[in-house]
Amino acid sequence: MSLIGLLENIPFFESFTNDEKSSFVQSEDLFVTLKPGEFLIREGPDPDNAFFIILEGQVTITKNSLPDTVLAILGAGAVLGEMTFLSGHPRSTHVIAEEGVTVFKVNQHTMNRLDAHLQVKILRQLTEVLIGRLEKLTNDMVQQKRINETLTLALRGKILSSE
């Protein structure tokens, strides 16, 4: 599939016009291809501080402190590295290509080369990604609290009935 075709299928780019998507495609340095097993991101400091959007393929997320644990497997449409891009903080996980992967890559250098209106659109989309993640995290925390309360009540009942 063509790069423009890949962009068309990704929710992050829905608010971008065809001309804007075409301007991205003309900047070949915005696209990176990885082979299976290659690292897209390594945990720790990263002077590039880029963020990535998976256009095709899948990646595995791991962490140094849990080397045998896969934290997630993500595919097309996933946005990665946005916190480091926005904050400059070290990377919190490894991201490794599971299969052939094509990503859209933006670091500060490439961002500064883009027209101001494209920069604003990209930042707006990153904000939407972060809001979505915060909402999910909040919902997950509420669900976990309910589970904990249910388990606590069940354990109290079991302890009281055994006395």
LOGUMAR-389252 format. One record per atom (N, C-alpha, C): residue number from 1; residue in three letters; atom name; x, y, z. Coordinates in steps of 0.05 Angstrom, whole numbers, plus 32768, in hexadecimal, padded with zeros to 4 digits. Layout:
   k   r  a    u    v    w
 NUM ala CA    X    Y    Z
...
// end
This chain:
   k   r  a    u    v    w
   1 met  N 8011 7FE8 8000
   1 met CA 8000 8000 8000
   1 met  C 8012 8019 8000
   2 ser  N 8009 802E 7FF3
   2 ser CA 8018 8047 7FF2
   2 ser  C 8018 8054 800D
   3 leu  N 802B 8067 8011
   3 leu CA 802C 8075 802B
   3 leu  C 8013 8085 802F
   4 ile  N 8009 8092 801A
   4 ile CA 7FF0 80A2 801D
   4 ile  C 7FD9 808F 8025
   5 gly  N 7FD9 8077 8019
   5 gly CA 7FC4 8064 8020
   5 gly  C 7FC6 805B 803D
   6 leu  N 7FDF 8058 8047
   6 leu CA 7FE2 8051 8063
   6 leu  C 7FD8 8067 8075
   7 leu  N 7FDE 8080 806F
   7 leu CA 7FD5 8097 807F
   7 leu  C 7FB6 8098 807F
   8 glu  N 7FAA 8092 8069
   8 glu CA 7F8C 8093 8067
   8 glu  C 7F7F 8080 807A
   9 asn  N 7F8C 806A 8082
   9 asn CA 7F80 8056 8093
   9 asn  C 7F85 805B 80B1
  10 ile  N 7F93 8070 80B8
  10 ile CA 7F9A 8075 80D4
  10 ile  C 7F8A 808C 80E0
  11 pro  N 7F7C 8086 80F6
  11 pro CA 7F6B 809B 8103
  11 pro  C 7F79 80B5 8109
  12 phe  N 7F92 80B4 8111
  12 phe CA 7FA1 80CC 8117
  12 phe  C 7FA0 80E1 8101
  13 phe  N 7F9F 80D7 80E8
  13 phe CA 7FA0 80E9 80D0
  13 phe  C 7F85 80F0 80C5
  14 glu  N 7F6F 80E8 80D2
  14 glu CA 7F54 80EE 80C7
  14 glu  C 7F4F 810C 80C3
  15 ser  N 7F5A 811D 80D5
  15 ser CA 7F54 8139 80D3
  15 ser  C 7F67 8148 80BF
  16 phe  N 7F79 8139 80B3
  16 phe CA 7F8C 8145 80A0
  16 phe  C 7F80 8144 8084
  17 thr  N 7F84 8159 8074
  17 thr CA 7F7A 8159 8059
  17 thr  C 7F8C 8147 8048
  18 asn  N 7F82 8141 8030
  18 asn CA 7F92 8131 801D
  18 asn  C 7FAC 8140 8016
  19 asp  N 7FAB 815A 8013
  19 asp CA 7FC4 8169 800D
  19 asp  C 7FD8 8168 8024
  20 glu  N 7FCE 8169 803C
  20 glu CA 7FDF 8167 8054
  20 glu  C 7FEC 814B 8055
  21 lys  N 7FDC 8137 8050
  21 lys CA 7FE7 811B 8050
  21 lys  C 7FFC 8118 803A
  22 ser  N 7FF6 8124 8023
  22 ser CA 8009 8123 800C
  22 ser  C 8023 8131 8014
  23 ser  N 8022 8147 8023
  23 ser CA 803A 8155 802B
  23 ser  C 804B 8144 803E
  24 phe  N 803E 8134 804E
  24 phe CA 804C 8121 8060
  24 phe  C 805B 810C 804F
  25 val  N 804D 8102 803B
  25 val CA 8059 80EC 802A
  25 val  C 8071 80F6 801B
  26 gln  N 8072 8110 8014
  26 gln CA 8089 811B 8006
  26 gln  C 80A2 811E 8017
  27 ser  N 809F 811C 8032
  27 ser CA 80B6 811C 8044
  27 ser  C 80BC 8100 804C
  28 glu  N 80CE 80F3 803D
  28 glu CA 80D4 80D7 8042
  28 glu  C 80DF 80D2 805E
  29 asp  N 80EB 80E6 806A
  29 asp CA 80F7 80E1 8085
  29 asp  C 80E1 80DF 809A
  30 leu  N 80C8 80E3 8093
  30 leu CA 80B2 80DF 80A7
  30 leu  C 80AA 80C2 80A9
  31 phe  N 80B5 80B1 8098
  31 phe CA 80AD 8095 8097
  31 phe  C 80C5 8083 809C
  32 val  N 80C1 806F 80AE
  32 val CA 80D6 805C 80B5
  32 val  C 80CB 8040 80B2
  33 thr  N 80DB 802E 80A7
  33 thr CA 80D3 8012 80A4
  33 thr  C 80E6 8002 80B5
  34 leu  N 80DB 7FEF 80C4
  34 leu CA 80EA 7FDD 80D5
  34 leu  C 80E6 7FC0 80CE
  35 lys  N 80FA 7FB0 80D2
  35 lys CA 80F8 7F93 80CE
  35 lys  C 80F1 7F86 80E9
  36 pro  N 80E7 7F6E 80E8
  36 pro CA 80E0 7F60 8101
  36 pro  C 80F9 7F5F 8114
  37 gly  N 80F4 7F65 812D
  37 gly CA 8109 7F65 8141
  37 gly  C 8118 7F7F 8145
  38 glu  N 8114 7F92 8133
  38 glu CA 8122 7FAC 8135
  38 glu  C 8114 7FBD 814A
  39 phe  N 8124 7FCD 8159
  39 phe CA 8119 7FDF 816D
  39 phe  C 8110 7FF9 815F
  40 leu  N 80F8 8001 8165
  40 leu CA 80EE 801B 815E
  40 leu  C 80F5 802F 8174
  41 ile  N 80F2 8026 818D
  41 ile CA 80F8 8037 81A4
  41 ile  C 8107 8025 81B8
  42 arg  N 811C 8031 81C5
  42 arg CA 8129 8023 81DB
  42 arg  C 8124 8033 81F5
  43 glu  N 811E 8024 820A
  43 glu CA 8119 8030 8224
  43 glu  C 8131 8041 822C
  44 gly  N 812C 8059 8237
  44 gly CA 8142 806A 8241
  44 gly  C 8144 8084 8231
  45 pro  N 8159 8093 8236
  45 pro CA 815C 80AD 8228
  45 pro  C 815D 80A9 8209
  46 asp  N 8152 80BC 81FB
  46 asp CA 8151 80BB 81DE
  46 asp  C 8153 80D7 81D3
  47 pro  N 816A 80DE 81C8
  47 pro CA 816E 80FA 81BF
  47 pro  C 815B 8101 81A7
  48 asp  N 8151 80ED 8199
  48 asp CA 813F 80F3 8182
  48 asp  C 8123 80FC 818C
  49 asn  N 8119 80F1 81A1
  49 asn CA 80FF 80F8 81AD
  49 asn  C 80E8 80F8 8199
  50 ala  N 80E9 80E6 8186
  50 ala CA 80D3 80E5 8172
  50 ala  C 80BB 80D7 817D
  51 phe  N 80A4 80DC 8170
  51 phe CA 808C 80CC 8175
  51 phe  C 8087 80BD 815B
  52 phe  N 8078 80A7 815C
  52 phe CA 8073 8096 8146
  52 phe  C 8055 808E 8144
  53 ile  N 804C 808A 812C
  53 ile CA 8031 807F 8127
  53 ile  C 8035 8067 8116
  54 ile  N 802C 8050 811F
  54 ile CA 802E 8037 810F
  54 ile  C 801B 8039 80F8
  55 leu  N 8026 8036 80E0
  55 leu CA 8015 8036 80C8
  55 leu  C 800F 801A 80BF
  56 glu  N 8021 8008 80C2
  56 glu CA 801C 7FEB 80BC
  56 glu  C 802F 7FDA 80CC
  57 gly  N 8026 7FC2 80D3
  57 gly CA 8037 7FAF 80E3
  57 gly  C 8030 7FB1 8100
  58 gln  N 803F 7FA2 8110
  58 gln CA 803A 7FA0 812D
  58 gln  C 8054 7FA3 813C
  59 val  N 8052 7FAF 8154
  59 val CA 8069 7FB1 8166
  59 val  C 8062 7FA6 8181
  60 thr  N 8077 7F9E 818F
  60 thr CA 8074 7F93 81AB
  60 thr  C 8080 7FA8 81BD
  61 ile  N 8072 7FAD 81D4
  61 ile CA 807C 7FBF 81E8
  61 ile  C 8086 7FAF 8200
  62 thr  N 809F 7FB5 8208
  62 thr CA 80AC 7FA7 821F
  62 thr  C 80B9 7FBC 8230
  63 lys  N 80C3 7FB3 8247
  63 lys CA 80D0 7FC4 825A
  63 lys  C 80E8 7FB6 8266
  64 asn  N 80FE 7FC5 826B
  64 asn CA 8116 7FB9 8277
  64 asn  C 8110 7FAA 8291
  65 ser  N 80FF 7FB5 82A2
  65 ser CA 80F9 7FA9 82BC
  65 ser  C 80E8 7F90 82BA
  66 leu  N 80DB 7F8B 82A3
  66 leu CA 80CB 7F74 829E
  66 leu  C 80D3 7F67 8283
  67 pro  N 80EC 7F5E 8280
  67 pro CA 80F5 7F56 8266
  67 pro  C 80E6 7F3F 8258
  68 asp  N 80D9 7F2E 8268
  68 asp CA 80CB 7F17 825C
  68 asp  C 80AD 7F1D 8259
  69 thr  N 80A5 7F35 825E
  69 thr CA 8088 7F3C 825E
  69 thr  C 8082 7F4F 8246
  70 val  N 806F 7F47 8236
  70 val CA 8066 7F58 8220
  70 val  C 8050 7F6A 822C
  71 leu  N 8055 7F84 822D
  71 leu CA 8041 7F97 8238
  71 leu  C 802A 7F9B 8225
  72 ala  N 8030 7F9B 820B
  72 ala CA 801B 7F9F 81F7
  72 ala  C 8026 7F98 81DC
  73 ile  N 8013 7F91 81CA
  73 ile CA 8019 7F8E 81AE
  73 ile  C 8007 7FA3 819F
  74 leu  N 8013 7FB5 8190
  74 leu CA 8004 7FCA 8184
  74 leu  C 8008 7FC9 8165
  75 gly  N 7FF3 7FD2 8157
  75 gly CA 7FF4 7FD2 813A
  75 gly  C 7FED 7FED 812E
  76 ala  N 7FE4 7FEC 8115
  76 ala CA 7FDE 8004 8106
  76 ala  C 7FCD 8017 8115
  77 gly  N 7FD5 8030 8116
  77 gly CA 7FC6 8045 8123
  77 gly  C 7FD0 804D 813E
  78 ala  N 7FE0 803B 814A
  78 ala CA 7FEB 8040 8165
  78 ala  C 7FFF 8057 8164
  79 val  N 7FFD 8069 8178
  79 val CA 8010 8080 817B
  79 val  C 8023 8079 8191
  80 leu  N 803D 807C 818C
  80 leu CA 8052 8074 81A0
  80 leu  C 8066 808B 81A3
  81 gly  N 8070 808E 81BB
  81 gly CA 8085 80A1 81C0
  81 gly  C 807D 80BE 81C3
  82 glu  N 8063 80C3 81C5
  82 glu CA 8059 80DF 81C6
  82 glu  C 8061 80EC 81E0
  83 met  N 8063 80DD 81F6
  83 met CA 806B 80EA 820F
  83 met  C 8087 80F4 820F
  84 thr  N 8099 80E4 8203
  84 thr CA 80B5 80ED 8201
  84 thr  C 80B7 8104 81ED
  85 phe  N 80A8 8103 81D7
  85 phe CA 80A8 8119 81C4
  85 phe  C 80A0 8133 81D1
  86 leu  N 808B 8132 81E1
  86 leu CA 8080 814A 81EE
  86 leu  C 8090 8154 8206
  87 ser  N 809C 8141 8215
  87 ser CA 80A9 8148 822E
  87 ser  C 80C7 8147 822E
  88 gly  N 80D2 8137 821C
  88 gly CA 80EF 8133 821C
  88 gly  C 80F8 811E 8231
  89 his  N 80E6 8112 823F
  89 his CA 80ED 80FE 8253
  89 his  C 80F7 80E5 8246
  90 pro  N 8106 80D4 8254
  90 pro CA 8110 80BB 8248
  90 pro  C 80F9 80A9 8240
  91 arg  N 80FF 8097 822D
  91 arg CA 80EB 8083 8224
  91 arg  C 80E5 8070 823B
  92 ser  N 80CC 8068 823E
  92 ser CA 80C4 8057 8255
  92 ser  C 80C3 8039 824D
  93 thr  N 80C4 8033 8233
  93 thr CA 80C2 8017 822A
  93 thr  C 80D3 8013 8211
  94 his  N 80D6 7FF9 820A
  94 his CA 80E1 7FF2 81F0
  94 his  C 80CA 7FED 81DD
  95 val  N 80CD 7FF3 81C4
  95 val CA 80BA 7FED 81B0
  95 val  C 80C9 7FDE 819A
  96 ile  N 80C0 7FC5 8194
  96 ile CA 80CF 7FB4 8182
  96 ile  C 80BC 7FAA 816C
  97 ala  N 80C5 7FAB 8153
  97 ala CA 80B5 7FA2 813D
  97 ala  C 80B0 7F84 813F
  98 glu  N 8097 7F7C 813D
  98 glu CA 808F 7F5F 813D
  98 glu  C 8091 7F54 8121
  99 glu  N 808C 7F65 810E
  99 glu CA 808C 7F5E 80F2
  99 glu  C 8096 7F77 80E3
 100 gly  N 8095 7F77 80C9
 100 gly CA 809C 7F8F 80BA
 100 gly  C 8089 7FA6 80C3
 101 val  N 8095 7FBD 80CA
 101 val CA 8085 7FD3 80D4
 101 val  C 808C 7FEC 80C5
 102 thr  N 8078 7FFC 80BF
 102 thr CA 807C 8017 80B4
 102 thr  C 8070 802B 80C7
 103 val  N 807F 803F 80CE
 103 val CA 8075 8053 80E1
 103 val  C 8079 806F 80D5
 104 phe  N 8068 8081 80DF
 104 phe CA 806A 809E 80DA
 104 phe  C 807A 80A8 80F2
 105 lys  N 8090 80B7 80ED
 105 lys CA 80A2 80C0 8102
 105 lys  C 80A4 80DE 8101
 106 val  N 80A1 80EB 8119
 106 val CA 80A4 8108 811B
 106 val  C 80B6 810D 8134
 107 asn  N 80CC 811B 812F
 107 asn CA 80DC 8125 8146
 107 asn  C 80DB 8144 8145
 108 gln  N 80E8 8151 8157
 108 gln CA 80E6 816E 8158
 108 gln  C 80F1 817B 813F
 109 his  N 8106 8170 8133
 109 his CA 8111 817B 811B
 109 his  C 80FD 817A 8104
 110 thr  N 80F0 8162 8100
 110 thr CA 80DD 8160 80EA
 110 thr  C 80C4 8171 80F0
 111 met  N 80BC 8172 810A
 111 met CA 80A4 8182 8111
 111 met  C 80A9 819F 810B
 112 asn  N 80C1 81A9 8111
 112 asn CA 80C7 81C5 810B
 112 asn  C 80C7 81CC 80EE
 113 arg  N 80CC 81B8 80DD
 113 arg CA 80CC 81BC 80C0
 113 arg  C 80B0 81BE 80B4
 114 leu  N 809C 81B4 80C3
 114 leu CA 8081 81B4 80B9
 114 leu  C 8074 81CF 80BB
 115 asp  N 8060 81D5 80AA
 115 asp CA 8051 81ED 80AC
 115 asp  C 8044 81EF 80C8
 116 ala  N 8040 8208 80D1
 116 ala CA 8035 820C 80EC
 116 ala  C 801A 81FF 80EF
 117 his  N 8009 8200 80DB
 117 his CA 7FEE 81F4 80DE
 117 his  C 7FF0 81D6 80E0
 118 leu  N 8004 81C9 80D3
 118 leu CA 8008 81AC 80D6
 118 leu  C 8012 81A6 80F2
 119 gln  N 8024 81B6 80FD
 119 gln CA 802E 81B2 8118
 119 gln  C 8016 81B3 812C
 120 val  N 8005 81C7 8128
 120 val CA 7FEE 81C9 813B
 120 val  C 7FDC 81B1 8138
 121 lys  N 7FD7 81A7 8120
 121 lys CA 7FC6 8190 811C
 121 lys  C 7FD2 8177 8129
 122 ile  N 7FEC 8174 8126
 122 ile CA 7FFA 815D 8132
 122 ile  C 7FF8 815E 8150
 123 leu  N 7FFE 8176 815B
 123 leu CA 7FFC 8179 8179
 123 leu  C 7FE0 8175 8183
 124 arg  N 7FCC 817D 8174
 124 arg CA 7FB0 8179 817B
 124 arg  C 7FAA 815B 817C
 125 gln  N 7FB4 814D 8168
 125 gln CA 7FAF 8130 8167
 125 gln  C 7FBD 8121 817E
 126 leu  N 7FD6 812A 8184
 126 leu CA 7FE4 811E 819B
 126 leu  C 7FD5 8123 81B5
 127 thr  N 7FC9 813B 81B7
 127 thr CA 7FB9 8141 81CF
 127 thr  C 7FA1 812E 81D1
 128 glu  N 7F94 8129 81BA
 128 glu CA 7F7E 8116 81BA
 128 glu  C 7F86 80FA 81C2
 129 val  N 7F9E 80F2 81B9
 129 val CA 7FA8 80D8 81C1
 129 val  C 7FAC 80D7 81DF
 130 leu  N 7FB9 80EB 81EA
 130 leu CA 7FBE 80EC 8207
 130 leu  C 7FA4 80ED 8217
 131 ile  N 7F90 80FC 820E
 131 ile CA 7F77 80FD 821B
 131 ile  C 7F69 80E2 821B
 132 gly  N 7F6A 80D5 8205
 132 gly CA 7F5F 80BA 8203
 132 gly  C 7F6C 80A6 8216
 133 arg  N 7F86 80A8 8218
 133 arg CA 7F95 8097 822B
 133 arg  C 7F8E 809D 8248
 134 leu  N 7F8C 80B6 824E
 134 leu CA 7F85 80BE 8269
 134 leu  C 7F69 80B4 8270
 135 glu  N 7F56 80B7 825E
 135 glu CA 7F3B 80AD 8263
 135 glu  C 7F3B 808F 8267
 136 lys  N 7F4A 8080 8257
 136 lys CA 7F4C 8063 825A
 136 lys  C 7F58 805C 8275
 137 leu  N 7F6D 806A 827C
 137 leu CA 7F7B 8065 8296
 137 leu  C 7F68 806A 82AD
 138 thr  N 7F58 807F 82AC
 138 thr CA 7F45 8086 82C0
 138 thr  C 7F30 8070 82C2
 139 asn  N 7F25 8067 82AC
 139 asn CA 7F11 8052 82AC
 139 asn  C 7F1D 8038 82B6
 140 asp  N 7F36 8031 82AF
 140 asp CA 7F43 8019 82B9
 140 asp  C 7F47 801B 82D7
 141 met  N 7F4E 8032 82E1
 141 met CA 7F52 8035 82FE
 141 met  C 7F37 8032 830D
 142 val  N 7F22 803D 8303
 142 val CA 7F07 8039 830F
 142 val  C 7F00 801C 8310
 143 gln  N 7F04 800E 82F9
 143 gln CA 7EFE 7FF1 82F7
 143 gln  C 7F0F 7FE2 830B
 144 gln  N 7F29 7FE8 830D
 144 gln CA 7F3A 7FDA 8320
 144 gln  C 7F32 7FDF 833D
 145 lys  N 7F29 7FF7 8343
 145 lys CA 7F20 7FFE 835E
 145 lys  C 7F07 7FED 8365
 146 arg  N 7EF5 7FEA 8352
 146 arg CA 7EDD 7FD9 8356
 146 arg  C 7EE5 7FBC 835B
 147 ile  N 7EF7 7FB2 834C
 147 ile CA 7F01 7F97 834F
 147 ile  C 7F0D 7F93 836B
 148 asn  N 7F1E 7FA6 8373
 148 asn CA 7F2B 7FA5 838D
 148 asn  C 7F17 7FA6 83A4
 149 glu  N 7F03 7FB7 83A1
 149 glu CA 7EEE 7FB8 83B6
 149 glu  C 7EDE 7F9E 83B7
 150 thr  N 7ED8 7F92 83A1
 150 thr CA 7ECA 7F79 83A0
 150 thr  C 7EDA 7F63 83AD
 151 leu  N 7EF4 7F62 83A6
 151 leu CA 7F06 7F4E 83B2
 151 leu  C 7F09 7F52 83D0
 152 thr  N 7F0B 7F6B 83D9
 152 thr CA 7F0D 7F70 83F5
 152 thr  C 7EF5 7F67 8404
 153 leu  N 7EDD 7F6D 83F9
 153 leu CA 7EC4 7F64 8406
 153 leu  C 7EC2 7F45 8406
 154 ala  N 7ECA 7F39 83F1
 154 ala CA 7EC9 7F1B 83EF
 154 ala  C 7EDC 7F0F 8404
 155 leu  N 7EF4 7F1A 8406
 155 leu CA 7F08 7F10 8419
 155 leu  C 7EFF 7F15 8436
 156 arg  N 7EF3 7F2C 843B
 156 arg CA 7EE8 7F31 8456
 156 arg  C 7ED3 7F1D 845D
 157 gly  N 7EC1 7F18 844A
 157 gly CA 7EAC 7F04 844F
 157 gly  C 7EB7 7EE8 8454
 158 lys  N 7ECB 7EE1 8446
 158 lys CA 7ED8 7EC7 8449
 158 lys  C 7EE6 7EC5 8464
 159 ile  N 7EF3 7EDA 846C
 159 ile CA 7F01 7EDA 8486
 159 ile  C 7EED 7ED9 849C
 160 leu  N 7ED8 7EE8 849A
 160 leu CA 7EC3 7EE8 84AF
 160 leu  C 7EB5 7ECD 84B1
 161 ser  N 7EB0 7EC1 849B
 161 ser CA 7EA2 7EA7 849B
 161 ser  C 7EB4 7E90 84A5
 162 ser  N 7ECE 7E94 84A4
 162 ser CA 7EE0 7E7E 84AE
 162 ser  C 7EE6 7E81 84CC
 163 glu  N 7EDE 7E97 84D8
 163 glu CA 7EE4 7E9C 84F4
 163 glu  C 7ED0 7E8E 8506
// end
